[in-house]
Amino acid sequence: MVGRQHTAAVVADVFDRMAWRDTYAQSAGLRELAEELLTHHAHAADLLADTFLAAYQLTGPRVREPADMAPSRLVNRHIVNALVETPEFTGLRRETAGDPYAAALAVLAQAPALRELLDRSRDSGDDAARTTGAAGASDLAEAPAAGGTAGAPPPTATPRPQTSQAPASAAPASQAAGGAARTAAEAVPGARAAARTSVARAAEAVRGEATLMRAWGVTPGELERMPFDRRARLAERLRTGRLARWAELIGRFREMADAERARKLESATGELVGVTLGDDLSRVIPSELAHLGLPELRAVFAVRYAAGELMLYDSRTEQSSGRGAVIACVDTSHSMYEAGPGGVTREAWAKACALALLDQARHERRDFVGILFSAADKLRVFRFPADRPADPAEVLDFAESFLGGGTSYQAPLTAAAGLLADEFDETARARGDIVILTDDECAVTAEWRRGWDDARRRLGFRLFGLAVGAPDAAGSGSVLEALCDDLRSVEDLTDVHAAAGLFRSI
């Protein structure tokens, strides 16, 4: 009896097929590609499903034998087999296995090659049907019962009733299947070379998008939980947004900040600067500890310990980290558009630094607030509480927004101090950290300065300043110098390590 003839080249269970149907329904790109290909190739939707499943399945894909395939789908089987046999396919699957969005992206990235290969075999279905006779004419009717691929248009052929002649036709049908397989291979010349190029392009596209997501701080866990359409919109925005070309800079900032966090040891005593007296047993010098080894000197050690006169190592430590919110005030006046070395703009450097500060705050379970400012009447506040994940869309809003105009320190710093005061009143958390990133200098009034100093004494916050591409703003006697506890000048905008000390202090 003739074996079941399948229209799907890749063996898949019901859950894999459900993943394909759901992804196909959600992806406008897949539907548009299928519609385009179906105008010339009747079974193109099945090929797209096979290509998706080969990339998506958690275990390595298993391609059916030619004898198990409906003859009209042998071209699809030949193309898919060429894809999965390329050396590059293993690397692609590392990015796509179990991830329907990434698998769909891989299909779309391979669209030019699939289109070309199908064009080469446009008439192969008719050739296979002529080779196999009646067996080829009935394969569409048998497809649904054989487990056809979800997502393809419904077959239009009418099922033909089985007759008692089927057993007698088994041998000719088997021979016909072998002939059809040869016909399919001949109908797609250069399939293996095209497949290598196609899979390599898909792997590059999927890895590139994953790198872009990581650069913007979107974790793999967040991507897995994100609905398909939202993830697609986010990816499109990341690829085409105003700051998309600075993704590499943002990624370097995040890596630098991670490295600086690793260097921060909470138990570190700091730099040794001498010897002092006290009763801290963790810093007692060895000669004092030696007294404990002599019974006649133990009483002397006890007396000196009680009096706080043991000789201890003295150290100088960095100021302890804040406990309140981390607030980044980013200048978005017109001058921040100016580019420095390497074409990096002051805005891009400042916002990349601010996004790394967002990471810093989340690692320390502190609230983060981004304040964009320019003129006194232009201010936007973005809040990222520590008790919930940062919404990638809000992060992008913060990164992409630009106010334009002049520069006023008073407006953003007043807003930042007010936020820290609210936090202190609600949670009793003090010692927040404010970072101002600007390329300009402007005056503040004496009255404002008195209010600022009062707030600082009450709340115990620190102000860090980064003069971005404008060393004069950090010069001696500048307003920033008078306001900031820690002020740094950044002249090389390709250098992310200019802010390394900031991440060690916050």
N, C-alpha and C positions, 0 to 999 in steps of 0.2 A: 504494500500500500504506500502511496506517495506520502513523504513526511510533511509535516506542517511547514508552510512557507511564511516566513516572517517579513514584515515590512520594516522592522527596526533592526539596524545592524548591531547595536550595542545591547547586550543582555541587561535588563533592568527590572527591579522589583516594583511593586505598586507604589512604594514610598518615593522612589526615584522618579517615577512617572508623574506622581503628584507634584513633586518639586518642579518638574519641567512645566506642567500645566499652569501652576501658580505663577512661576516666573514669566512665562510667555504672556499670561494675562496682565501682568503688572508692567512689563517692559514694552513701551511704545517702540523702542528701537528694534527689538526682535520682530514685532508684528510688521513694522514697515519693511524690514529686510525680507521677511517671508513673502509679503505681498509683492514686492519687487521681483523676487526670484521666481515666484509662481507664474508670472506672466509668460515665462519661457520654459520653465522646468516644472513638470507636474508633481514631482516628488521632492521638491526643495525643502518643504517644511519638515519632512522626515529627516533630511540631512541635518538641518539645524538642530533638531531634537537629539540626534545621535552625537553631534559635536558637543552640545551642552552636556549630555550625560557622561561622555567620555572624560570631560574635565571635572565634572561635579562629583562623581561617585567616590565614596571614601576608600573603597578598595579599587585596585587597578581595573580598568575597564576590560570586559571580555567581549571580543568581537565574534559574531557568529560565523560559522563556516559557510562558504558559498552555497553548499547544497541545501542549507537550511533557510536560505533567503528567497524571497519572491524575486524572480528574474528581473523585473523592472526596477528593483532596488539594489541590484548588484553594483551599479555605478556608485551609489551612496556608500555601500559597504567598502568598495575599493578606496574611495577618498578617505573615509574615516580610518581605515586600516593604515593608510599611508601617514595620517596624522599621528596616531598613537605609537607608531613604530619609530618615530624620529627621536634622536637622543635628547632633543630639547623638551619633549613632552613631559618627562619626569619633573623637570624644573617648573614647568607651567602648573602641573598638578599640585606642587607644594603650595602654590598661591591660591588655587581654586577649589581643591577638594573640600566638600562639605559646605561651601559658600556659594549659594545660588547666584548672588549678585556678581561675584568675581567670575563664575563660570559663564554667565550671560555676557559680561564684558569681554571675556576671551572669545566667545562666538562672534561678537560684533567686530572685534579687532581682526578676526580672520575672514571677515566678509569679502574683501577684495579677492583673496585667493579662492574662496569657495565659489564666488561668482565666475572667476576665470576657469576653474576646473569644470564647473557645470556647463559653461559655454562650449568647452572643448568636446563635451559629450552630449550635446543637445539632442542628437538623434539616436543616442545609444539605446533608449527605451524601445523605440520601434525596431531597431536591429535585433535586440534581445527577444522581442516578441516574435519576429519572423523566424528566429533560430529555434525557439521553443514551441512554436505552433500554438495549439490550444492551451497548453499549460501556461504560457505567458499571457494569453488573453484573459485567463480567469484569476490572475494573482490579486487584482484589486478586490475582487469579491471575497477572497479568502482572508484578506488582511485583517479585518476586525476580529475574527475568531482566533487569529494567530497572534494576537497581542500587538497590534499596530501601534504606532507612536502617537501619543496625545499631542494635540497642538496642530496636527496637519488637517487640511480641509477634509470634510467627510467624503468618502468614496462615492462615485456616481454610478459605478457598475452594479448590475443586479446579480446577486448570488445565483450560481448555476447548480442545479441539483446533482448530487453524486449518483453515479450509475455503477452498474456491476462491471464496467470496463476499466475502472480505476486500477485494480491490481495488475491488469495486463499492461498498463502504460507505465509502470514503475521504472523499468529499465530505460525506455526512451526518455522519460522525464529526467532521470539521473544524468544521462548523456547530455541532454539539452542544458541542464544546469551547468555542467562543466564547460560546454561551449559558450554559454552566456557569460560565465565568469571570465573566460578569455576575451570575449568581446568587450566586457566592461573595462578590463585592464588596457586593452588596445585603444578604447575610446577615450582614455584619459592619459595621453602621453605626458611625461614629465611630472607625474603626480607627486612622486617622492621628493623631488627637488623643490617643487612649489610648497609641499607640506612643511618642509624644514623652515623655509622662509616665513610661512604663515604662523607656525607655532612659536618661532622666535619672536615675531612681532607681537603676538598675543601675550607671551610671557613678559615682554618689555612693558606693554601697556598696563597689565595687571600689577606688576611690581611698581611701576611708576605711580599709579594711583595709590597703592598702599603706602609708598614713601611719602606722598603728598599728605595723606591722612595723618601719618605719624608726625610729620613736621608741624602740623597744626594742632597736635595734641589729641587727636581722635584715636582712642585705643581700639584694638581688635575686639574687645568685649563690647564696647559701645556700638561698633559696626554690626556685630552679630545681632544685637537687639534692635537695631534701627530698621524701620519698615523700608521695603525696597524703593518705593518712589521717593521717600525722603532722602535716602542715601544717594540716589541718582541725582537729585537736585543739589545736594551738598557737594558731590563730586564735580558737577558741572560748575558750580559756583567757585570751587577751589581752583579749577582749571582756568577759569575765565575772569576771576575777580581782579580788582585793581592791584592787589598785592600778591597775585599768584606767582609772579616771577621772583618774589623774594622768599619763596618757600625754603630754598636751600639755606638762606641766611637764618630764617626762623629755626630750622632744624639744627644749625650749628649752635645757636644760642641755647637751645634746650639741652644739647649734649654738654656744653660747657657748664651750664647750671647743674646738671646731674653730677658732673665730675666734682664741682665745688661742694655740693651737698655731701658727697662721699668723703670729702676731706674734713668735714666738720664733725669732730668727735665731742660729744657732750661731756665726756669724762676728762677731756684734756685739760691740764692745768695751765697751759699756755707757755709762753717763753720764760725760761729761768733767767732771773736778773740779779740774784744774790741770796743772802741768808737773812732771815728775820727771826723774831721770837714769837712763840704762841703755843697753843695746845692741840693743833691739828695733827693727829697721829698719822694721817695719810701723807704728810709732807716732812716728817722727821728725817733729819740727815743721818747717814749710817753711823757716824761716831756717837750720836746720842743713843741709837738703838743698841750699840755695843755694850752700853752700861747695863742693859737687861741681862746680859750673859754673865755678869759678875754679881754674885749674891750680895757682896758688901756695897755695891753701888745702886742696887735696885731701889732702896729707900730714897737715895738722892734723886733718882729719876722720877719717883712718885711725887716728891716735894716740888720739883721743878715743873712737872706736869700740872699739879694743882695750882701753882702760881702763874701758869701760862708763860713759862720762861724756857721752854724747850727750843732748841735751834731748829728752824724749819727752812726748807727751800722757799724762796720768795719768787713769785712769778707775775708776769704781766699778761692778763687775758684780754681778749676782745670784749667789748660791751656785750652783755647777754642779749639774746634774741628777744624781740618784742613778742607779746602775747595777744595783742589786739589785731585788728585787721591790717592787711598790707594794701596800701593805696598807691596806685601809679597815676600821676598827673602828667598827661602827654600833651605837649604843645602841638597844635595843628594849625598854626598860623601859616600864611602864604610862604614864608621863608623856609619852612620845613620841607617844601618840595625840592629844595636845592640838593643836587647830587654831589657826592664826594668821590674819592678814589673808587674805581671799579664800578662806577655808575650807581652805587647804593645811595638812596636819598636819606636825608636826615629823618624823615618820617618813618621809612622802612626800618632803620636801625632802632629808633625809639620804640616802635610798636613791637618789633621782635623781642626787645629787651622786656617790654611790659608783659608779653605773653609768657616769657620765661619766668617772670615774677608771679604770674598766675599759677604756674606749676609749683613754684616755691611755696606759695601760700597753701596750696592743696596738700602738698607733702607734709606741711606742719599743721594741717587741720585748722587753718586760719581763714577767715573771710578775705575775699579779694574784691577790690573796687577799682575799676578803671574810669578815670575822669579825663575826658577830652576837653581842651580849652583853647581859646585864642583871645579874642577881645573880651572885655569885661562882661558883655551881655551874651556871650556865646559859651555854652557849657553843656556837655552831655555826660551823664553818669550811668555806668554799667555795673551792676552788682552781681557778684558770683559768691553766694553763701557757701560755707564749708560743708554744710550738712546735705548738699545735693550736688549731683554731677553738673559740670559746666555744660550748658547747651551749646553745641558747636555752632548753631546759627547765631546765637548771641555773641559768641567769641568772634565770629566773622563780622558781625555788625560793628563791634568795637574796633576791629582791625581796619575795616574799610572806611569807616566814617571819617570825614575831614571837614572841618568847620570853616577854615579860611579866615582872613582878617588879621588884626593886630595881636598883641600879646598883653595879658594881664596876669600877674602872679596872684593878686589878692583873691580873685574869684575862685580859682580851683583850690587854693590852700584854705580858704575859709570853708569851702564845702567839705574838704577832707577833714578838717578839725571838727566840723559839726557832726560828721558821720562817726568819728571816734568818740565824741561826747555822747552821742545817742547809744553807741555800743556800751560805753562805760555805765551809763544810767540803767541800761536794760540787763547787762550781764556782769557788771563790775570788772570787766576785762579792760586793762589799761595797757600801756607800753606798746601802742601800735607803731607801724613804720610807714612813713610817707616818702615816696620817691617822685621827684619832679624832673622831667626830661624836657629840655628846652634848648633853643638856639638863640635866644634873645635875652636882653636885660631890660627890666623896667623898674620904675620906682614904686615904693609902697609908702603909705602915709604913716606919720608917727602914731596917730590914733589906732590905726590897724595894727601896727607893730606891738602896741601895748596889749591889745586884746589877744594877739597871737602868743605873746610871751606868757600871758595869764593861762591860756589854754594849755600850753606846753607844760607849765608847772603842775597844773591840775591833773593832766592825763598822762604825763610822762612819755609822750611819743618822741620819735626821732625823725628828722628830715634829712634825706639823702638827695644830693643834687647831681645831675649829669648834664654838663654843657655839651651838646651834641653838635660837633662841627663848628663851634664858636668859642674859641679859647678865651676871648675877651669877657664872655659872660661869667667865666669862673676866675677872672683875674683878681688881683689884690684890690681890696676896697669895693668889690662889686656887691650888689644886693644879695646875690646868691651866697657869696662867702659869709655875709653877715647872718643869713637865715639858716644855713645848713650846718648840721653836725658833721657831715662828711660830704665833700664836694670833689667831683672828678671831672676832668676835661677829656672829651673823646674827639680826636682829630682824624684818625684813620677809621673810616666807617666800614672797612672790610674786617676789622679786628673786633671779634666778640669778646676777647679776653680783657679788653679795657674795662669791662664791668665785672670781672671775676671777684674782686674784693667786695663788691656790693652783695653778691650772693653768699659770701662767707659771713657777712655781718648780719644779714636779715634772717 
